[in-house]
Amino acid sequence: MNFRHMAVISLFSVFVLFTQESEAGGEQAGAGVKNVVQMIPASVDMEETIDASGETRDTGPGNLYALSAVLMDADSGRVLYEKDGETARPNASTTKVMTCILALENASGDDYVTISANAAAQPDVQLNLKEGEQYYMEDLLYSLMLKSHNDSAVAIAEHVGGTVENFAKMMNEKAKALGCTDTHFVTPNGLDAEDEGGVHHTTARDLALIMRYAIQNETFLRITETRDYSFTDLSKKRQFSIHNSNALLDMIDGVLSGKTGFTGNAGYCYVCACEEDGKTFIISLLGCGWPNHKTYKWSDTKALLKYGDENYRYETYWKDPGPLKVEVTDGVNSGMEMGETICVNGVCKATEDERNQTLLLKDGEKVECRVSIPQKLPAPVRKGQSIGTVDYYLGEEKIASYPVLSDRTIEKISYSWCVDKVFHDFFH
């Protein structure tokens, strides 16, 4: 057997071995490409608050008058405290938050609104509109939010939706888009009503979500922060001066917005947004007393604000996940030896701003970093290819997720590479 024959036989043996290993490797890769979740405590690691006896201290807001209550972080939308927050209840004129925001998004402030007989016939509380009169949309929105006029609500709804029924459909569609899970609107003013979809209702959580969305609109904030407002109808025959019924504006500092409500079924209701020491809270209260307990809503609101301010603080939660190395099966790299293990390094794609993100956290709450990457990846792997995630969890709620990308390209081993390798090693 001459030298040439020996080289051919050697090359054929390498090819057979490569083919067998490649097929087996492919099966192993298919079976082994599964996520490995690594738990890493994030930078926030706070101790529970304990009293002198060594027991965990109850830092709740105490007994609340409201049947349902929610304290929400306006930045994240996370519920910080709730009392029957998922229970469906009538919500009276807090409904008008949704009516206002839909009007702002679907009409212009200088629209002419013509008053219908239906709008003029609405019960108290009313602006006492008259059929056939015309008003600027913006003036009616002040009437809606400052004094909660039911006739103004219907006039707005009919202008925007064509009919009250069509506008109610818009309200319900918007509620679903905002993440509301148990809300059904029948009227634009919140009067107790029922249709084929059920009774007019929401939950404290859903109501807080609606207010959280509304305060992102600067015009909504400007209207609801106004103490006093004057306007006329378009003919200038009638003049009106109204004062904001949201008494919390003059009780405490930092009130951004708020809306009161009352019906016989709903009781006193309230939803507001307040800033406290750099934190923005949403508070919603349903069934917060009946006559003669009109002030219960102010007491509950103050208690929840105090609870939020004293027990929650902003903390950064980012933690470097460390080395993120993944083996690549059937991969080839320049200068590698036969059988050598090839790996890529994962790069967590998070900006500097994302690494400095903060979250309102209570003493004892811990944010957990979960690294999810495969044990092995089959070649080829491209630079910048997503190979996993770094996720941050508060309990079982995912609060942030960042992709892990490959730092290099690894090609799949080929027959031609084997040929080149054999000849290079054999002859050199």
Buried (B, 14 or more C-beta within 10 A) or exposed (E): EEEEEEBEEBBEEBBEEBEEBBEEBBEBBEEBBEEEEBEBEBEBEBEEEEEEEEEEEEBEBEEBBBBBBBBBBBBBBBBBBBBBBBBBBBBBBBBBBBBBBBBBEBBEBEBEBBBBEBBBEBEEBBBEBBEEBEBBBBBBBBBBBBBBBBBBBBBBBBBBBEEBEEBBBBBBEBBEEBEBEBBBBBBBBBBBBEEEEEBBBBBBBBBBBBBBBBBEBEBBBEBBBBEEBEBEBBEEEBEBEBEBBBBBBEEEEBBBBBBBBBBEBBBBBBBBBBBBEEBBBBBBBBBBBEEEEBEBBBBBBBBBBEBBBBBBBBBBBBBEBEEBEBBBBBBBBEEBEEEEEBBBBBBBBBEEEEBEBBBBBBBBBBBBBBBBBBEBBBBBBEEEBEBBBBBBBBEEEEBBEBBBBBBBBBBBBBEEBBBEBBEEEEEE
